[in-house]
Amino acid sequence: MSHPSYDSFKLAVYCTAGCLNGDFGRLERELAFFRKHLKLSKVYIENHRGDVSLSRERLLALKGFFEERGVETAGGITPTLGDAYRPGYERLFGGICYTDEASRAKFREAVETAASVFDEVIFDDFFFTNCGCDDCLARKGDRSWEEFRLELMAEVSENLILKPARAVNPNARMVIKYPNWNEAYQASGYNTEKQPLLFDAVYTGTETRDPAISQQHIPRYASYSLLRWMDNLAPGRNGGAWFDSLDCTYIDYYLEQANLSVFGKAKELTLFCYSLLKDSVHVPALGYQLDKLDAVAGALGRPVGALVYEPHHAKGEDHLYDYLGMLGISFELTPSFPSDTSAPLLITQNAARDEAIIGKMQTYLQAGGRIVMTSGFVERMTGRGIEEFTTLRPTGKKLAVRQFAIDTYSCTFDDFSYSPEAIAFPVFDYSTNATWQSVVALRGHNNIPILMYDNYSKGKIHTLVVPDDYADLWKLPGNVVTRLRSVLSGDLAPCRIEGPGNAGWFPYDNGAFALENFAPIPQRWKLALPKGKELHGLTPDSRASAAGEAEDGSALYEVRLAPSRFAAFQVR
């Protein structure tokens, strides 16, 4: 039985072990609701979560039901266990204690059951351990929790998943789905160095929901950036993007996860989960949005952007690149230090995880590369080699400012602007003329560095001083944001974008790009095209009006977007 599907991506729904516990007549009606609004190609049928485990017979019956209706099936497991396991110790979210033999046996049984029915099994994002029982304490010994759990979960991956699954089904493909909280992976054992080499594929959690009210401070740009990091972590083996409707205050926030997952080039979108969505207003809205996204996705080439070096197990300036990404700056995250110097490279405090980072930066700059390092990185590396690159030094002081200035005309600054409210920045000292200003902030008869630069060999290294509250970046004046874009975008984008932050900017190597408004109010941007180039809308509602000519002869276009709306164009 053939059913319509999307041209540029596959759509799947994840069904938890408790989602499909009704009779098949009811499932028929629920499936009809999904198919009325969505071009559904696949379901993941979970056989274990917490206290719920489905039998092999039930899994076979469910698999047959969907496949008879033209829906592809795969298995799923959420690695959690109920209170009967490892009694006497609290385990956050039912996370499994992998030093307990009874817990290991129960988990291995779930893996073998899934692999006996399905040729593909995905592991939901509870495949970690937060157990602090006495056995875990004894096994940990003098090691840190990070060291212990990273090693433990690599062992569990091999001995409780891959070996048992392949013994039951040599064709089984095991897929590890990584959650959205990537900067905390190492604390609970998600091992991005070893696990991708063991599993057949990875999958990316692109849930950002409503960052303003949820316990995870994950900016909305993370729906794009983590997908790009995973693509570069396991080239060709990132199965897709997974998001949900949980805590999405506005339907637009739900749809936005789909937008950014498609802009990030996800091959498959998985919706969590069946029981949440089977009678939800989110489904018709998503169906409408996916049709729009499918119409434009095929015209988007390979994503391009400033490189961000995000090493394995890194933590420092938490999700700073995502806050910067929401200034309308495109980033391409990578777990490996790049050798390609054609794109600017962002170095945050996270990169201090790499003990060889200073030497790598020297080589990169000597090859003509351009680096933007953050104040957090400078602070962390003071006394550890940062003195090679800049005279900037942390003072430990803070200053709240509203006025900003760009460049100098003779000895005075030339372009002044104001933020809507005061922003608190750390104060850095520097040596005049050894390090030079690009953007400063002023208060009274004082000014402090915001964006500075030094020359090093054939390269250039900027230092960006970051506000205490990263979200205050979105309050920077438009001309400051435009300067940050120009430094971090280089010549990668098909055109130059001028205007406010709170925007998503997604350029591609074929001249295509998408622009999305993250702000709660309508916003306008100017697009400056190189001489001889024209702007073409990729969807009927992607419109831009001619806005004259820039000083350098570039043709200017103006784009206005309502909140949570996107437009897609190609420069030809």
C-alpha positions as CSV (number, residue, x, y, z in Angstrom):
1,M,0.0,0.0,0.0
2,S,1.6,3.2,-1.2
3,H,1.3,6.6,0.6
4,P,2.7,10.0,-0.1
5,S,6.0,10.9,1.5
6,Y,8.2,14.1,1.6
7,D,10.8,14.5,-1.1
8,S,13.7,15.9,1.0
9,F,13.3,14.0,4.3
10,K,11.5,11.0,5.9
11,L,9.0,11.5,8.7
12,A,8.7,9.1,11.6
13,V,6.8,9.0,14.9
14,Y,8.2,7.4,18.1
15,C,5.8,5.2,20.0
16,T,6.7,4.6,23.6
17,A,6.0,1.2,25.2
18,G,2.7,2.5,26.6
19,C,1.6,4.4,23.5
20,L,0.2,1.4,21.6
21,N,-1.6,-0.6,24.3
22,G,-5.1,-0.3,22.8
23,D,-6.9,-2.5,20.4
24,F,-6.2,-2.4,16.7
25,G,-9.5,-0.7,15.8
26,R,-8.4,2.3,18.0
27,L,-5.0,2.3,16.4
28,E,-6.6,2.4,13.0
29,R,-8.5,5.5,13.9
30,E,-5.4,7.2,15.5
31,L,-3.2,6.4,12.5
32,A,-5.9,7.9,10.2
33,F,-5.5,11.2,12.2
34,F,-1.8,11.3,11.6
35,R,-2.1,10.4,7.9
36,K,-4.8,13.1,7.4
37,H,-2.2,15.8,8.2
38,L,1.3,14.2,7.8
39,K,3.1,12.2,5.2
40,L,4.1,9.5,7.7
41,S,6.7,7.0,6.5
42,K,7.9,5.3,9.6
43,V,7.2,4.5,13.3
44,Y,9.6,3.5,16.0
45,I,7.9,0.9,18.3
46,E,9.4,0.9,21.8
47,N,9.5,-2.4,23.7
48,H,10.8,-1.2,27.0
49,R,10.6,1.9,29.3
50,G,10.7,1.9,33.0
51,D,8.3,-0.7,34.3
52,V,6.7,-1.4,30.9
53,S,8.0,-4.1,28.7
54,L,6.2,-5.5,25.6
55,S,6.4,-9.1,24.6
56,R,7.9,-10.3,21.4
57,E,4.5,-11.4,20.3
58,R,3.0,-8.0,20.9
59,L,5.9,-6.3,19.0
60,L,5.3,-8.7,16.0
61,A,1.6,-7.9,16.0
62,L,2.3,-4.1,16.0
63,K,5.0,-4.4,13.4
64,G,2.5,-6.3,11.1
65,F,-0.2,-3.8,11.7
66,F,1.9,-0.8,10.5
67,E,3.7,-2.6,7.7
68,E,0.4,-3.8,6.2
69,R,-0.5,-0.2,6.0
70,G,2.7,0.8,4.2
71,V,4.5,2.2,7.3
72,E,8.1,1.2,7.9
73,T,8.9,0.0,11.4
74,A,11.9,0.1,13.7
75,G,12.4,-0.7,17.3
76,G,13.1,1.6,20.3
77,I,14.2,1.3,23.9
78,T,14.3,3.8,26.7
79,P,17.0,2.6,29.1
80,T,15.1,3.2,32.4
81,L,14.0,0.8,35.2
82,G,11.4,1.0,37.9
83,D,11.9,1.1,41.7
84,A,12.2,-2.7,42.0
85,Y,15.8,-2.4,40.6
86,R,18.6,-1.2,42.8
87,P,16.3,-0.6,45.8
88,G,17.4,1.7,48.6
89,Y,19.0,4.2,46.2
90,E,17.3,7.1,44.4
91,R,18.0,7.2,40.7
92,L,17.0,10.4,38.9
93,F,14.5,9.6,36.0
94,G,14.9,5.9,36.7
95,G,18.3,5.9,35.2
96,I,19.8,2.4,35.2
97,C,22.6,1.3,37.6
98,Y,25.0,-0.5,35.3
99,T,27.0,-2.0,38.2
100,D,23.9,-4.0,39.3
101,E,23.7,-7.4,37.7
102,A,19.9,-7.7,37.9
103,S,19.6,-4.3,36.2
104,R,22.1,-5.3,33.5
105,A,20.3,-8.6,32.8
106,K,16.9,-6.8,32.5
107,F,18.4,-4.2,30.1
108,R,20.1,-6.9,28.0
109,E,16.8,-8.8,27.8
110,A,15.1,-5.7,26.4
111,V,17.8,-5.3,23.8
112,E,17.6,-9.0,22.7
113,T,13.8,-8.7,22.4
114,A,13.9,-5.6,20.2
115,A,16.7,-7.0,18.0
116,S,14.8,-10.3,17.5
117,V,11.9,-8.3,15.9
118,F,13.5,-5.3,14.2
119,D,16.5,-4.7,12.0
120,E,16.9,-1.2,13.4
121,V,16.7,-0.2,17.1
122,I,17.1,3.3,18.5
123,F,17.9,4.2,22.1
124,D,16.0,7.1,23.5
125,D,18.0,9.7,25.4
126,F,18.1,8.1,28.8
127,F,21.1,6.0,27.8
128,F,23.2,7.4,30.6
129,T,23.8,6.7,34.3
130,N,23.5,9.0,37.2
131,C,23.6,6.3,39.9
132,G,25.6,7.1,43.0
133,C,25.0,3.8,44.9
134,D,27.7,2.2,47.0
135,D,28.6,-0.3,44.3
136,C,29.2,2.6,41.8
137,L,31.2,4.5,44.4
138,A,33.4,1.4,44.9
139,R,33.9,0.9,41.2
140,K,34.7,4.5,40.6
141,G,37.5,4.5,43.2
142,D,39.7,7.6,42.9
143,R,38.5,8.5,39.4
144,S,36.2,11.4,38.7
145,W,32.5,10.7,38.0
146,E,33.2,11.8,34.4
147,E,36.0,9.3,33.9
148,F,34.1,6.5,35.6
149,R,30.9,7.0,33.7
150,L,32.4,7.6,30.3
151,E,34.3,4.3,30.6
152,L,31.3,2.4,32.0
153,M,28.8,3.5,29.3
154,A,31.3,2.6,26.5
155,E,31.5,-0.9,28.1
156,V,27.7,-1.1,28.4
157,S,27.3,-0.1,24.7
158,E,29.5,-3.0,23.6
159,N,28.5,-5.7,26.1
160,L,24.9,-5.1,26.8
161,I,23.8,-3.7,23.4
162,L,25.9,-4.5,20.4
163,K,27.1,-8.0,21.2
164,P,23.7,-9.3,22.4
165,A,21.8,-7.7,19.6
166,R,24.1,-9.1,16.9
167,A,24.0,-12.5,18.4
168,V,20.2,-12.5,18.0
169,N,20.1,-10.7,14.7
170,P,23.3,-10.2,12.7
171,N,21.5,-7.6,10.5
172,A,20.5,-5.4,13.5
173,R,21.5,-1.7,13.2
174,M,21.8,-0.1,16.7
175,V,21.3,3.7,16.8
176,I,22.3,5.9,19.7
177,K,20.2,9.0,20.0
178,Y,22.0,11.8,21.7
179,P,20.0,14.3,23.7
180,N,19.9,18.1,23.4
181,W,22.0,18.8,26.5
182,N,25.4,18.2,24.8
183,E,27.6,20.2,27.1
184,A,26.7,17.9,30.0
185,Y,27.1,14.6,28.2
186,Q,30.3,13.6,30.0
187,A,28.8,14.0,33.5
188,S,26.5,11.1,33.0
189,G,28.5,8.9,30.6
190,Y,27.5,9.9,27.0
191,N,30.8,9.1,25.3
192,T,31.0,10.8,22.0
193,E,34.6,9.6,21.4
194,K,33.9,5.9,21.7
195,Q,30.2,5.2,21.2
196,P,29.9,6.5,17.6
197,L,32.6,4.1,16.6
198,L,30.6,1.2,18.2
199,F,27.0,2.0,17.1
200,D,25.9,1.8,13.5
201,A,24.5,5.3,13.5
202,V,23.8,8.3,15.7
203,Y,20.7,10.4,16.0
204,T,20.3,14.0,17.2
205,G,17.9,15.5,19.8
206,T,16.9,18.9,18.4
207,E,14.3,19.8,21.1
208,T,14.6,23.4,22.3
209,R,10.9,23.9,23.3
210,D,10.5,27.1,25.3
211,P,13.9,28.0,26.8
212,A,12.5,30.9,28.8
213,I,10.5,28.7,31.1
214,S,12.1,25.2,31.0
215,Q,14.9,23.8,33.2
216,Q,17.3,23.5,30.3
217,H,18.7,26.9,29.2
218,I,19.2,25.7,25.6
219,P,18.7,28.6,23.1
220,R,16.5,27.9,20.1
221,Y,19.5,27.9,17.7
222,A,20.6,24.6,19.2
223,S,18.0,22.8,17.1
224,Y,20.4,23.6,14.2
225,S,23.8,23.7,15.8
226,L,23.8,20.3,17.5
227,L,22.6,18.6,14.3
228,R,25.6,20.2,12.5
229,W,28.0,19.0,15.2
230,M,26.6,15.4,15.0
231,D,26.9,15.5,11.2
232,N,30.6,16.3,11.6
233,L,31.0,13.8,14.4
234,A,29.8,10.9,12.3
235,P,29.7,11.9,8.6
236,G,27.0,10.2,6.7
237,R,25.8,8.3,9.8
238,N,23.6,10.9,11.5
239,G,20.2,9.4,11.1
240,G,18.1,12.5,11.7
241,A,16.5,14.9,14.1
242,W,14.2,14.2,17.0
243,F,11.9,16.8,18.7
244,D,8.7,17.1,20.7
245,S,5.8,19.4,21.7
246,L,6.6,19.3,25.4
247,D,6.5,22.7,27.1
248,C,6.2,24.5,23.8
249,T,4.3,27.6,25.1
250,Y,3.5,28.6,21.5
251,I,2.8,26.3,18.5
252,D,5.4,28.4,16.7
253,Y,8.1,27.1,19.0
254,Y,7.1,23.6,18.1
255,L,7.2,24.3,14.4
256,E,10.5,26.2,14.7
257,Q,12.2,22.9,15.8
258,A,11.1,21.5,12.5
259,N,12.4,24.5,10.6
260,L,15.9,24.4,12.1
261,S,16.1,20.6,11.8
262,V,15.4,20.8,8.1
263,F,17.7,23.8,7.7
264,G,20.4,21.7,9.4
265,K,19.8,19.0,6.6
266,A,18.3,16.3,8.7
267,K,17.6,13.2,6.6
268,E,14.7,12.1,8.9
269,L,12.5,13.8,11.4
270,T,11.2,11.9,14.3
271,L,8.3,13.2,16.4
272,F,8.0,12.3,20.0
273,C,5.7,10.8,20.7
274,Y,2.5,9.0,19.4
275,S,0.4,9.4,22.6
276,L,1.2,13.1,23.0
277,L,0.3,13.9,19.3
278,K,-2.5,11.5,18.4
279,D,-5.2,14.1,19.1
280,S,-3.1,17.3,19.2
281,V,-3.5,20.6,17.5
282,H,0.3,20.5,16.9
283,V,-0.2,17.8,14.2
284,P,-2.2,19.8,11.6
285,A,0.0,22.8,12.1
286,L,3.1,20.7,11.6
287,G,1.7,19.1,8.5
288,Y,1.2,22.5,7.0
289,Q,4.8,23.6,7.9
290,L,6.4,20.4,6.7
291,D,4.9,20.9,3.2
292,K,6.4,24.4,3.2
293,L,9.8,23.1,4.3
294,D,9.8,20.2,1.8
295,A,9.2,22.7,-1.0
296,V,12.4,24.6,-0.1
297,A,14.7,21.9,1.4
298,G,15.7,20.4,-2.0
299,A,17.1,23.8,-3.1
300,L,19.4,24.1,-0.1
301,G,23.0,23.0,-0.6
302,R,25.6,22.2,2.0
303,P,25.4,24.4,5.1
304,V,28.3,26.8,5.6
305,G,29.3,29.0,8.5
306,A,32.0,30.0,10.9
307,L,33.6,27.0,12.4
308,V,33.2,26.3,16.1
309,Y,35.7,24.0,17.7
310,E,33.7,22.0,20.3
311,P,35.9,19.2,21.6
312,H,34.6,15.9,23.0
313,H,33.5,16.2,26.7
314,A,33.8,20.0,26.6
315,K,32.1,22.4,29.0
316,G,32.8,26.1,29.7
317,E,30.7,28.9,28.3
318,D,27.5,26.9,28.2
319,H,25.9,27.1,24.7
320,L,27.5,30.5,24.0
321,Y,27.7,29.6,20.3
322,D,23.9,29.2,20.3
323,Y,23.3,32.6,21.9
324,L,25.7,34.1,19.2
325,G,23.9,32.0,16.5
326,M,20.7,33.9,17.4
327,L,22.4,37.1,16.3
328,G,22.0,36.0,12.7
329,I,25.4,34.3,12.5
330,S,25.8,30.9,11.0
331,F,28.0,28.3,12.7
332,E,29.3,24.9,11.7
333,L,30.3,23.0,14.8
334,T,33.0,20.3,14.8
335,P,34.6,18.0,17.4
336,S,37.9,18.1,15.5
337,F,40.3,21.1,15.3
338,P,40.0,22.3,11.7
339,S,42.8,22.6,9.2
340,D,40.6,24.6,6.7
341,T,41.4,28.3,7.1
342,S,38.9,29.6,4.6
343,A,36.3,30.1,7.3
344,P,36.6,32.1,10.6
345,L,37.0,29.9,13.7
346,L,35.2,30.5,17.0
347,I,37.1,29.4,20.1
348,T,35.1,29.5,23.3
349,Q,36.1,28.5,26.8
350,N,34.9,24.9,25.9
351,A,38.0,24.6,23.7
352,A,40.2,24.8,26.8
353,R,39.4,21.1,27.2
354,D,42.0,20.5,24.5
355,E,45.4,20.6,26.3
356,A,47.1,21.3,23.0
357,I,44.9,24.1,22.0
358,I,47.5,26.9,22.0
359,G,49.8,25.1,19.6
360,K,46.9,24.3,17.3
361,M,45.9,28.0,17.2
362,Q,49.4,29.0,16.4
363,T,49.5,26.7,13.4
364,Y,46.1,27.9,12.3
365,L,47.1,31.5,12.4
366,Q,50.4,31.0,10.7
367,A,48.5,29.4,7.8
368,G,46.5,32.7,7.5
369,G,43.5,31.7,9.5
370,R,41.2,34.0,11.4
371,I,40.1,33.2,14.9
372,V,37.6,34.8,17.2
373,M,38.2,33.8,20.8
374,T,35.9,34.7,23.7
375,S,36.7,36.4,26.9
376,G,35.9,33.2,28.8
377,F,38.6,31.4,26.9
378,V,41.1,34.2,27.5
379,E,40.3,34.1,31.2
380,R,40.6,30.3,31.4
381,M,43.9,30.3,29.5
382,T,45.6,33.3,31.2
383,G,48.9,32.0,32.5
384,R,48.6,29.0,30.2
385,G,49.8,30.5,26.9
386,I,47.1,33.0,25.8
387,E,49.8,35.7,26.2
388,E,51.2,34.5,22.9
389,F,48.2,36.1,21.1
390,T,46.9,39.2,22.9
391,T,47.6,41.7,25.7
392,L,44.1,41.4,27.0
393,R,43.9,40.4,30.6
394,P,41.0,39.9,33.0
395,T,40.7,42.4,35.8
396,G,37.9,40.8,37.8
397,K,35.9,44.0,37.5
398,K,32.4,44.5,36.0
399,L,30.8,47.4,34.3
400,A,27.2,48.0,33.1
401,V,27.0,49.9,29.9
402,R,24.5,51.2,27.3
403,Q,26.6,53.1,24.8
404,F,28.7,51.4,22.1
405,A,31.1,52.7,19.5
406,I,32.7,51.2,16.4
407,D,36.0,52.1,14.8
408,T,37.9,55.3,15.1
409,Y,38.1,58.5,13.1
410,S,41.4,60.0,14.0
411,C,41.5,59.6,17.8
412,T,37.8,59.6,18.4
413,F,35.2,56.8,17.7
414,D,33.2,57.2,14.6
415,D,29.9,55.3,15.0
416,F,27.9,55.5,18.2
417,S,24.8,53.5,19.3
418,Y,22.8,52.5,22.4
419,S,21.3,49.3,23.7
420,P,17.7,49.5,25.1
421,E,19.0,48.8,28.6
422,A,22.3,48.4,30.5
423,I,24.4,45.3,29.8
424,A,27.0,44.0,32.3
425,F,30.4,43.1,30.9
426,P,33.6,41.9,32.5
427,V,36.3,44.5,32.2
428,F,39.6,43.5,30.5
429,D,42.8,45.5,30.5
430,Y,45.0,45.7,27.4
431,S,48.0,47.5,26.0
432,T,47.1,50.4,23.6
433,N,48.5,49.9,20.1
434,A,49.6,46.3,20.8
435,T,45.9,45.3,20.7
436,W,43.4,47.4,18.8
437,Q,39.7,48.2,19.2
438,S,37.0,47.2,16.8
439,V,34.0,47.7,19.2
440,V,34.0,49.3,22.6
441,A,31.4,50.2,25.2
442,L,31.4,53.6,26.9
443,R,30.3,55.0,30.2
444,G,31.1,58.5,31.2
445,H,34.8,59.1,30.6
446,N,35.7,55.4,30.4
447,N,35.5,52.8,27.7
448,I,36.0,49.0,27.8
449,P,36.8,46.4,25.2
450,I,34.0,44.5,23.5
451,L,35.6,43.3,20.2
452,M,39.4,43.6,19.9
453,Y,42.0,42.2,17.5
454,D,45.7,41.3,17.2
455,N,47.7,40.3,14.2
456,Y,49.7,37.1,14.4
457,S,51.9,35.8,11.6
458,K,49.7,35.7,8.5
459,G,46.5,35.5,10.5
460,K,44.3,37.7,12.7
461,I,42.8,36.9,16.1
462,H,39.9,38.8,17.5
463,T,38.7,38.7,21.2
464,L,35.0,39.0,21.9
465,V,34.2,40.1,25.4
466,V,30.9,38.4,26.4
467,P,28.3,39.9,28.7
468,D,27.6,38.2,32.1
469,D,24.2,37.2,30.8
470,Y,24.7,35.6,27.3
471,A,21.1,36.4,26.4
472,D,22.0,40.1,26.7
473,L,23.9,39.7,23.4
474,W,20.4,40.0,21.7
475,K,20.1,43.5,23.2
476,L,23.2,44.8,21.3
477,P,22.5,47.6,18.9
478,G,22.1,46.7,15.2
479,N,25.4,48.2,14.0
480,V,27.3,46.2,16.7
481,V,25.5,43.0,15.7
482,T,26.3,43.7,12.0
483,R,30.0,44.1,12.9
484,L,30.0,40.8,14.8
485,R,28.4,39.2,11.8
486,S,31.0,40.5,9.4
487,V,33.9,39.3,11.6
488,L,32.4,35.8,12.1
489,S,30.9,35.3,8.7
490,G,33.8,36.3,6.5
491,D,33.1,35.7,2.8
492,L,31.2,32.5,3.3
493,A,27.7,33.8,2.9
494,P,26.2,34.5,-0.5
495,C,25.3,38.1,0.6
496,R,25.8,40.4,3.6
497,I,23.0,40.8,6.2
498,E,22.6,44.0,8.1
499,G,20.2,44.7,10.9
500,P,19.1,43.4,14.3
501,G,19.8,40.2,16.2
502,N,17.3,37.7,17.4
503,A,17.5,36.1,13.9
504,G,18.5,32.8,12.4
505,W,20.7,33.0,9.3
506,F,21.3,29.7,7.5
507,P,23.5,30.1,4.3
508,Y,24.5,27.2,1.9
509,D,27.3,26.6,-0.6
510,N,25.0,27.0,-3.6
511,G,24.0,30.6,-2.9
512,A,20.8,29.7,-1.1
513,F,20.0,30.8,2.4
514,A,17.1,31.0,4.9
515,L,16.4,33.8,7.3
516,E,14.1,33.4,10.4
517,N,12.8,35.9,12.9
518,F,13.4,34.7,16.5
519,A,12.0,38.0,18.0
520,P,8.5,38.4,19.4
521,I,8.0,41.4,17.1
522,P,8.3,41.9,13.4
523,Q,11.8,42.8,12.2
524,R,13.6,44.1,9.1
525,W,17.0,43.3,7.6
526,K,18.9,44.7,4.7
527,L,20.6,42.2,2.3
528,A,23.6,43.5,0.3
529,L,24.2,41.4,-2.8
530,P,27.5,41.4,-4.8
531,K,27.5,43.3,-8.1
532,G,25.9,41.4,-10.9
533,K,23.9,39.1,-8.6
534,E,20.1,38.9,-8.2
535,L,17.9,37.6,-5.4
536,H,15.3,34.9,-6.1
537,G,12.7,33.7,-3.6
538,L,12.5,30.0,-3.1
539,T,8.9,30.0,-1.8
540,P,5.9,32.1,-2.9
541,D,5.9,34.0,0.4
542,S,9.7,34.7,0.4
543,R,9.7,38.3,-0.7
544,A,12.2,41.1,-0.6
545,S,11.9,44.7,-1.8
546,A,14.6,46.7,-3.5
547,A,16.2,49.2,-1.1
548,G,18.8,51.1,-3.3
549,E,22.5,50.6,-3.4
550,A,25.2,50.4,-0.7
551,E,28.3,52.6,-0.7
552,D,30.3,49.7,-2.1
553,G,27.9,49.3,-5.0
554,S,26.1,46.3,-3.6
555,A,22.4,46.0,-4.4
556,L,20.3,46.3,-1.3
557,Y,17.1,44.4,-0.6
558,E,14.9,44.7,2.5
559,V,13.2,41.7,4.1
560,R,10.5,42.0,6.7
561,L,9.5,39.0,8.8
562,A,6.8,38.5,11.4
563,P,7.7,36.6,14.6
564,S,8.7,32.9,14.0
565,R,8.5,33.2,10.2
566,F,11.2,32.4,7.7
567,A,12.0,33.3,4.2
568,A,14.3,31.4,1.8
569,F,16.2,32.9,-1.2
570,Q,19.0,32.1,-3.6
571,V,21.6,34.5,-4.9
572,R,22.2,33.9,-8.6
